Every structure is written in structure tokens, then in C-alpha cells.
Amino acid sequence: MRSGSEIRSRGTVTLHPTAIVSADAELGEGVEIGPYSMVAGTVKIGPKTRVGARVQIEGHTTIGAENEIFTGAIVGSRTQDKKFEGGISFLKIGDRNIIREYVTINPGTKDGSETVIGDDNLLMAYVHVAHDCVIRNHTVLANAATLGGHVGVDDNAIIGGLSGIHQFVRIGKLALIGGCSKVVQDVPPFTLVDGHPARAYGLNTVGLERKGISDEDQAMLKKAFKSIFKSKLTLKNAILKIEGFTPTPPVLVDLLEFLRTSQRGICR
């Protein structure tokens, strides 16, 4: 282990004297490690990432540039999955993420598997990201939101506080999940869902407007959503009907692709 005074002498890395960093860890230029934090194992931390007090980062974890990790977060600790039988699994975190107080993030379960978090995400206090999850970019997970294993969260999705997301569920891009929801099926892109269990209430119109989705494209989505959620069509027949719509803007293509590939069914 290296002491704080030794690490401070290397480049622009700043390490509090009470922090402990493994000799195998790699710290980029401008990294800051706060008091009583521990970086153990073959951890790699990119430039200008700031780690607060009493944070534990371990395992085969790679963290990109300009992230902020706040007090008490535990990043990269061994999966809680009972199927874990040893081996090396990974956690990969991109750039400019904000990981707030007491967040816990686990790596994959099987040898060679991984949990992946992209760029520009906000994980609020007490969020839990379980093994083998994939979170894309620009998402928000509010306080104490919990992702079971193998959950996928696409770009710009928002998950409300105290929500529980079942294993293997997919959350589509620009979806909005209300607080305290129980989500056991896939949430289509652009959808607002809420409840216990969660069901769809309509389009995430505020999110669509903020992303600059045109009125014409929103109108096509509303037309599609009537077929999915307001008619008596099966999901298969709703997809067939939507495939006949013209024009077919990219948002409609994204929606159709998600529906065709859903394995758990969708929140309706």
C-alpha cells in the first residue's frame, strides 16, 4: 500500500493522508481521493475524477474521467448473486457521472461478465445497481432506486426514487418511471409509467419536448401509443398496425425495435 504523502508526490494526484490506495491501482492526472477512502485491487481511475470521504472502490473496476463519487459509496464490491462461483468479473464506468452518497454498484456475476455505466449519469443517494446491469448515458436514478441483476437502462431514462426494477427488465430511452414504482416488465421508450405494479399512463411529453422531438414526431408516437395501450389489440397485432404507419420517423423506429425484442412483455 502507498501512503498519502507518497502519492501526492506523483504528478497532480491528490490523496488525503488517511486514504489507502493499492499498489496495483492506476490513478490518472488530477484524481482526488478523500479522507478514509480505500482503492483496492486493480482499479483504474481516469483523469480529474474526484472521490469523496469513506468511499470504497475495489475489484476489477475501471472509472473514466471527471466523475464525482460522494461519501460512503461502495463501487465494485463482489456481486450479491448467489450464483457467483468465483472468477474475475468487471465494472466499467464512463465519464462525467455523479455517484452520490452511499450508492452501491456491483460487477458482473460470471467469470468475464461485466456491469457497465456510460457517461453523464446521475445516481442519487442510496441507489443500488446490481450485477450485469447496463446503464447507457444521461440517465437519472433518483434516491434509493434499485436495479436487479441484468437490467438495461437506455439513454435519458429517469427512474423515480424508491422504485424497484425487476431482474432482466429493460427501460427504454426517454422513459419516465414514477417514484415508488414496482417495475416487473419492460418499459417502452418515451413512456411514462407509475404504480405497483407499474402500468403505462402515456407519453413522457416533457422529456420529448426537452430533447427537441418535433410536434409531428410526437403526433406519430401518440398515434402508436393508442394502438398499444388504448386499443384491444394484442401487442403483436399493435406492432403490425404501427409498421403500416407513414412516415416512419426515427422515434417510431426505436419504439418498434424495442417492442419486437422485448422478452418480458411491456408495462400496459
N, C-alpha and C positions, 0 to 999 in steps of 0.2 A: 504493500500500500504506500501511497505517496502522501506526504503531509501537505497542508495548505501552503506553507512557505515555499516548498519545493515547486509546486505547480505554479504559483504566482510568478516565478522567475522565468517561465516558459511563454514567450510571445505575449499575447494580450489576454490570456485566460485569467479569470479572477475566481479564486476559490477561498471561501471562508475557512479560517484555521480549524474549525470544528468539523468540516466536511471530510468525507473519506472517499477516495477515488481509486478504483482498481488499477494496477499497473497495465492491465490489458485494455483499458478504456482509451478511446480516442476522442479528444476534445478539440473542436475547431476554434479558429480565431474569434475572440470576443465572447466566448462562452462564460457564463457566470453561474457558479454553484453556491447556493446559500447555506446558512448555518445548519449543522447537524444532518445534512443530506448525505446520501450514500449512492455512489455509482459503482455497481459491482458487475463483474463478468465482462464479456466482450462487447460492451456498449459503445456506440458511435454517436456523438452529438455534434450537429453541424454548427456553422458559424452563427454567432450572435444569439444563440438560444440562451434563455435565462431560466434557471432552476431555483425555485424559492427554498424556504426552510423545510426541513424534515421530509424531504422528498426521497423516495427510494426508486431507483432505476436499475434494473437488473436484466439478466438473461441475454439472449442474442437480439438486442434491441438497437434499431437504427432510427435516429431522430434527425430531421433536416434542420434547415436554417430558420432563425428568427422566431422560434417557438417560445411561448411563455408557459411555464409549468409552476403552479402555485402550491402553497403549503399543503403538505400531507399527502400529495398524490403518490400512488404506487403504480409504477409503469413497468410492465414486462415480467411481473411475477408469474410463477408457474400456473398454467391453466387449472381451473377448478373442476374440469370434466373428469368424471370417474373413469373414463376410457383411456386416460393418459397412461401410457406404459413405458415412459422414458423416451429418450431420443432428443434431438435438437429441433425446436420449433422457433418461429421468428415473430417479431413485432416490428413493423415498418411504419414510421410516422413521417409525413411530409413536412412542408414549410408553413410558417406563419400560423400555426394552430395555437389556440388558447385553451389550456387544460387547467381548469380551476381546482379549488380546494377539494382534497380527498377523493378525486377521481381515481378509479381503478381500471386498468387496461391489461388484459391477458394476451399472451401469444397463442399460436395455434396449438392443437392437441396432438396430432400425429407427427411423427418424425418428418421434417421437411415442410410442414404446413406453416401458415402464417396468418396473422391478423394485420390488416392494412388500413391506415388512416391517411387520407390525402392531404390537401392543402386548404388553409384558410377556414378551418372548422372551429366552432366554439363548443366546448364541452363544459357545461356549468357544474357547480359543486355536486359531489356525490354521484355523478354519472358512473355507470358501470358498463364497460364494453367487454363482452366475454370472448372466448376463443373463436378464432376463424371468422371474425366479422370483417366486412369490408365497408368502410365509410368513404365516400368519394370526396367532393370538395364543396366548400361554402355551406355546410350544414350547421344547424344549431340543435344541440341536445340540451334541453333545459334541466334544471336541478333534479337529481335523483332519477332521471330516465335510465332504464335498464334494458340492455340488449342481450338476449340469449345468444347461444352459440350460432355461428353461421348466418347471422343476419346481414343483409345488404342494405345500405342506405345510399341512395343516389343524390346527385348534385342538388343543392339548395333546398333539401328537405328540412322540415322543422318538426321536432318531436317534443311535445309538451312535458312539463315536469311531472314526476311520479308515474310516468307511463311505463308499462311493461310490454316489451316486444318479444313474442314467442320465437323459439329457435327456428331457423330456416325461413323466416318471413323476409320479404323484400319490401322496401319502402321506395316508391318511385320518385323521380325528380320533381321538385317543387310541390311535393305533398306536404300537408299540414295535419299533424296529429294533436288533438286537444289534450290538455292535461288530465292525468289520472286515467288514461285510456288503457284498456286491455286489448292488445292487437294480436290476433291469432291467425290472421290471413293476410295476404299481400295487399298493400295499399297502392292503387294505381297512380301514375304520375298526375300531378295537378289537382289531386283530390283533397278535400277537407273531410277528415273522419274524426269521430269522437264517440266515447261511450264504453260500456263494459258488458259485453264485448263491443269493440268499435264497429260502427257502421258509417257509410258514406252519407254526407249531407249536401254535397255539391262541389263546385269548383273552388279552388283556392284563388279567388279573383284578385285579392290584394297582392298575393305573390306574383300572379301573372302580370298585373299592371306594373309592379316594381321591376320586373325583368323585361319590360318593354314589349310584351306579347301584344300584337295588334288586335284591334276590335274584331277584325274579320276572322283571325285565327281563334279568338276566344269564342266567337259565334259557332265555329265548327266544333269546338270542344263541347260547348253546351248541347249542340245537336247530338253529338256522340254520347254524351252522358245521359241524355234522355233515353236512348236506346239501351244503355247498360243498366241504368238504375231506376228508370221510371216506367219502363215497359214490362211486359210479362215474358219477354224473350229470355231463353237460356243464354248464358254467356257465349256459347259457341255461335248461336244464331245472331246475337248482337254484334259479334265480331264480323260475321258475314255481311250484315247490313252496313256497318261502318266502312267496310272495304269498298263499298259501292259509292261512297261519298266523293264528290268532286267540288272544288280542288282538294288535294291532299297535302296540307301544309306539314312542315316538319314536326310540329307538336302532335298532329294526328298520327303520323308515322311512329313517333315514340310511344304513344299510347297503345297503338295496335301491337307493336312488338312486345311490349310489357305484357299485355293480355294474352298473347299467343304463347308466351313462355312461362306463364305463372304455373307453379307446381302445387301451391296450397289453396288455390282459389282466391278470390278477392273479397275484401270487405264490401258488403252490399247491405 
